[in-house]
Amino acid sequence: MEMDFERCYRAVDSRDQRFDGWFYTGVTSTGIYCRPSCPAMTPKRQNVRFFPSAAAAQGAGLRACRRCRPDAAPGSPQWDVRADVVGRAMRLIADGVVDRGGVPGLAARLGYTERHLHRMLRAEMGAGPLALARAQRAQTARILIETTGLGMAEIAFAAGFGSVRQFNDTVREVYASAPSELRAARGRQQAPPGAGTISLRLAYRPPLHARALLDFLALRALPGVEEVSDGTYHRGLRLPHGVGQVALTPADGYVAATLRLADLRDLAPAVARCRRLLDLDADPVAVDATLAADPALAPVVAAEPGIRVPRAVDGFEMAVRAVIGQQVSVTSARTTLARLLSARVDHEVVAPDDGVSRQQLHDQRTDLRGFLSPEEVLAVPDGGFGMPFRRRETIRELARAVADGTVDLAPGGDREETVRRLLALPGIGPWTASYLAMRALGDPDVLLDTDLAIRRGAAALGLPDTTFTAHADRWRPWRSYATIRLWRAA
C-alpha cells in the first residue's frame, strides 16, 4: 500500500480522528506505534514511519502505544468495502478464518495459493496472513485480560494462541507488558458477572446517526432473534464454535457492546460481525461529501449526517429475509419469518451459571438465539414455511447452495461471483441479488432502482423519475448509502 508521507504527517500533526485505522504511526525514537489521533506530542519527521497495518508496525519491532490504544482503532474503510482479494482476505481474517483453518484454509476460501496470497498481503498490508492474525489475537487477548476474570491459560487458548508461552511472548512483544501487568493496570474495575460475559467499546469514525440504525433494525426485528429497546439493540448470534448474545448501545464516540458467549474463541468473530452489522468501519465524511454534492440530497445529508448501511451478522439469514420479503410488506415478511423460526429444531442456548441470576439473564435477553442454519431450514417440513410452494422451494434451493458451498454469503465472498450464482437459483431475481450484495456482502455501491420505496423517496426529494438511474451515477461509489437515505425519505 502506497502512503503519501506528507499527507499522513499532516493527519498526525492535526490529530485527525478520521484517519484512525487508515494507517499507523511508528515512532522509531520511542519504539512505539500509535493511531494518527494520538494526543501525545507530534514526533519529529525523521523519527516517523507509517504502516498500513498494526501487524506491519509490530513486524518492525514496535509496540502499541498505551495512551491511544491503536489496536482499538476502527478498521480501515478500504478493507471493509473493497471487493478485491486483499479486501476479502482482511474480512475473513477478522472473522477468525486463520485461527480456525490456518493459512491453507484462508487461501482455499479465496482460491489462491498460500504463496501468492502471502505476496499480495505483504504488498498491501506490510504483513502476511499469519502476522495479521497474530495482531488480532493480541488484541483479543488484551480484551479478555482486561474485561474478564479468566485465568491466563484460558485466555491464551480462547484468543487463538497455540500455547501459553506463545501467548505470553506475543503480549509482552506487542504491549511491552506481561499479561499479569495488563490485568493489574485494570485496577479495581470489576469483570462483568458470569462466565463468557465480556463488555467492550467498539470505536467508529464520527458522525454516526444512531437513531437511523436503530429505527431500521427495530422495524425488521424478528421475535426470538432480535429486539430494540431503550436505545439498545439485542440479538442472538450463531457463531463458529457455538452461540451467543449481544447488546449494542450507541454512545458518543463508541458503541458499548456486552457479549455473552458459549465459547470465548468466538470473541473475534462476534466483534467483527457486530462491527459489520452497524457499519462501524465506514468513512461517513467521505460518503456524505459525495452525496451532498448533489443538490437534491444536500439538505437530507446536512440534516442527518453519518447515515450507515445496516448489514448482517449472518449472510444466510439476510438471504432468507430477502426472499421472503419479495413483493410483500415488512410486517408480512416478519410474520412469515416468525412462523419459520417457530419450526426450528431446538439447539443449545447459553445456560445460566452460578455467577448470573435468572433476572440478570432476562435483563440481558439471553433467550434470544441466532437465526436458522441452512441445515435447520432444510429440516423444516412443508407446513412450517407458511408461504407459496415456489417461494418455499426457492428458500430450500438457497439453503442447499449455501450448505454445499455453491453460494458464499460470508464477508469474504466474491461479490460478482456470488451475485451470478444467486441469479442462477430459481426465484431469485436482480432486486434480491442486489439487496444481498448491499447488506450481506457489504457492497457500498448498490442502487435498488426498481424498488418502489426508493422511487417514492426519490420523488419526495424532487429527483426525476424517468432519468433517475442515470442521475444516481453521480452518487458513485456510495449508492448503497444513498439507497438508505431514499428509504428514509419515503
HELIX and SHEET records of a PDB file:
HELIX    1   1 PHE A    5  SER A   14  1                                  10    
HELIX    2   2 GLN A   17  PHE A   19  5                                   3    
HELIX    3   3 ARG A   45  ASN A   47  5                                   3    
HELIX    4   4 ALA A   54  GLY A   59  1                                   6    
HELIX    5   5 PRO A   70  ALA A   72  5                                   3    
HELIX    6   6 PRO A   77  VAL A   81  1                                   5    
HELIX    7   7 VAL A   85  ALA A   94  1                                  10    
HELIX    8   8 VAL A   97  LEU A  110  1                                  14    
HELIX    9   9 GLU A  114  MET A  125  1                                  12    
HELIX   10  10 PRO A  129  THR A  147  1                                  19    
HELIX   11  11 MET A  152  ALA A  158  1                                   7    
HELIX   12  12 VAL A  164  TYR A  175  1                                  12    
HELIX   13  13 PRO A  179  ALA A  185  1                                   7    
HELIX   14  14 ALA A  210  LEU A  219  1                                  10    
HELIX   15  15 LEU A  264  ASP A  266  5                                   3    
HELIX   16  16 LEU A  267  LEU A  277  1                                  11    
HELIX   17  17 PRO A  284  ALA A  292  1                                   9    
HELIX   18  18 ALA A  298  ALA A  303  1                                   6    
HELIX   19  19 GLY A  315  ILE A  324  1                                  10    
HELIX   20  20 VAL A  330  SER A  342  1                                  13    
HELIX   21  21 ARG A  358  ASP A  363  1                                   6    
HELIX   22  22 PRO A  374  ALA A  379  1                                   6    
HELIX   23  23 ASP A  382  GLY A  384  5                                   3    
HELIX   24  24 PHE A  389  ALA A  403  1                                  15    
HELIX   25  25 ARG A  415  LEU A  423  1                                   9    
HELIX   26  26 PRO A  430  ARG A  439  1                                  10    
HELIX   27  27 LEU A  452  ALA A  460  1                                   9    
HELIX   28  28 PHE A  468  HIS A  471  1                                   4    
HELIX   29  29 ALA A  472  TRP A  475  5                                   4    
HELIX   30  30 ARG A  479  ALA A  489  1                                  11    
SHEET    1   A 4 VAL A  48  PHE A  51  0                                        
SHEET    2   A 4 TYR A  24  VAL A  27 -1                                        
SHEET    3   A 4 ILE A  32  CYS A  34 -1                                        
SHEET    4   A 4 ARG A  63  ALA A  64  1                                        
SHEET    1   B 5 THR A 197  ALA A 203  0                                        
SHEET    2   B 5 TYR A 254  LEU A 261 -1                                        
SHEET    3   B 5 GLY A 242  ALA A 251 -1                                        
SHEET    4   B 5 THR A 232  LEU A 239 -1                                        
SHEET    5   B 5 GLU A 226  SER A 229 -1                                        
END                                                                             
